[in-house]
C-alpha cells in the first residue's frame, strides 16, 4: 500500500551523524551490560553503593543488552529506544534516591538524548512524526 504523504528528508551528513550517535550510545550500553555479566569488583561495589544486591547485577546486564540489541535493529529501533529510556529512567531514580550529585543524576538523561537524537537523525519515519513543517493535505 503506497501513500502519497511526503516524508521528511535528511542530508547524508544528518543520517551519518545519527548512525554515529546511535553507535556510540549502543557501544556504551553493550559495554555496560557485558561488564554487569562479568561482575568485576568495581561493578559489584558500585551496585551495592546504590542500594542493590549483588544478585540484581546479571539480570540488569541481560535487560540492558537485550534492549540495546532491539535498538540496533532498524525495524525495532523505536521500541528499543523506548525500552532504553525506561531503563535510563530507573537509573535516574536510583541516583536521586541514593542522593548522588547532579552529574550522576543527569548522565542517564544525556544518554537518553543521544539515543533519541541518533534515532531521529537516521530514521525518516520518526523525523516525519516530529516534523515541524506542515505539509499540504
Buried (B, 14 or more C-beta within 10 A) or exposed (E): EEEEEEEBEBEEEBBEBBEEBBEBBBEBBBEBBEBBBEBEEEBBEEBEEBEBEEEEBBEBBEBBBEBBBBBBEEEEBBEBBBBBBEBBEEBBEBBEEEEBEEEBBEBBBEBBBBBBBBBBBBBEEBBBEEEEEEEEE
